[in-house]
Amino acid sequence: MNKKRLSILLYHRVLDKHDLLRPSEPDICWFEKQIRWVKRFYHVLDLADAACKLQANQLPPRALCITFDDG
């Protein structure tokens, strides 16, 4: 049985510009760079589709979901 993995990238928010008081939250520029990188290296799925594929053990290689706040 070869179980594939599902990665989930979690964000709370994306800021208009860098904020020194919120260094862990990306600004739009950094977020866009991350998303370009994700699109290049991962197979992005919506959460419902990923859950179905995970349960059926049919995830594509490098499967990833992106969520904001609490999903």
Buried (B, 14 or more C-beta within 10 A) or exposed (E): EEEEEBEEBEEEEBBEEEEEEEEEBBBEEEBEEBBEEBEEEBEBBEEEEBEEBBEEEEBBEBBBBBEEEEE
